[in-house]
């Protein structure tokens, strides 16, 4: 049986602005997303029977249709029924390193890896754009996870425009294992509290989304100015999550006061908080400072760095 092993990187948001409402019920967003080295390993293997099987080493990850990786395989079977009938089903094994329910696109990047893996297994020859279109059916972050790197995402997050790659910016991530923040809750609460500020007409929505392309964060990225990037970090969802979740606010405050931290912010809808640093040595030192300040066994800390790729093939058999 043929199989592929793929590396599925997590992501952080360097910028997240909520512009307004969309007719489909989602929010109109302008985001800058960044792949990071923290990644899951996904094995995709052909089966001789027409079924989908998912295994995972993390007890909190479902292995049925609640799992986005399962739904990715199901989508491929539905989209390409003749190929599914020819090649049979797939067995997916997820080796988790990305924390669960963390605002780091762990489920989305797993689904992205399954789309890429099945494309290879079934010799479909899909382009990256075609894979991204399929990914958008599954979720807003999946197209980015396929492409990876440094990207402006607009619409509900599925319209992507690449930016100059950022590499070797070091990152410390912090997340309480037992703490989860519902993405739907975060966006709905933001709508309830700040909906009166939303841009309403479509022309203005488009103009505001386009303005991000010439904004100060994009200029800082183009210049690869890490200090400037760190000072331009922005996430609208902090306005609702931080008051409601004091642990997330505490993490942000501890990072902000740590020596060497250039900037800190919550990623996505949280509850993960990250800090940007210039060297691995500084990152390791900050990790220890946070561990000392918050000696809670429930707190997970990771040192990683920005990376220039999305889904990557590690090996094939």
Number of C-alpha atoms within 10 A of each C-alpha: 8 13 20 22 22 25 23 36 33 30 31 24 24 25 24 23 19 23 23 22 20 15 7 8 8 16 21 24 23 25 24 27 27 28 31 28 22 23 24 22 22 28 24 28 22 21 17 13 12 14 15 20 16 19 17 15 11 13 7 9 16 15 19 14 14 10 16 23 28 23 18 26 26 19 17 18 21 12 12 13 12 11 16 20 13 11 16 18 22 29 17 26 21 23 17 18 16 21 23 19 23 26 25 28 26 27 24 28 32 33 29 33 31 32 28 26 27 23 16 18 20 17 11 12 12 13 11 13 12 12 19 25 15 19 26 19 13 19 17 20 25 31 30 32 29 28 22 26 24 30 23 26 26 24 19 21 23 21 18 19 13 15 17 14 18 20 18 17 18 23 29 25 26 26 25 20 16 9 17 17 17 15 17 11 13 19 19 16 16 18 18 9 12 14 16 10 11 15 17 14 10 13 9 13 21 15 10 18 20 14 12 19 17 9 10 14 22 20 14 17 17 14 12 16 13 20 15 17 22 20 13 15 18 20 18 17 21 23 14 19 23 17 11 13 16 11 15 23 19 14 26 21 13 16 28 16 13 17 13 17 21 18 20 26 28 29 26 26 26 25 29 28 26 26 26 27 26 17 15 17 11 18 26 17 16 24 23 14 16 19 17 10 13 14 9 10 9 12 16 15 18 17 18 20 23 24 23 17 21 27 27 18 17 12 11 15 8
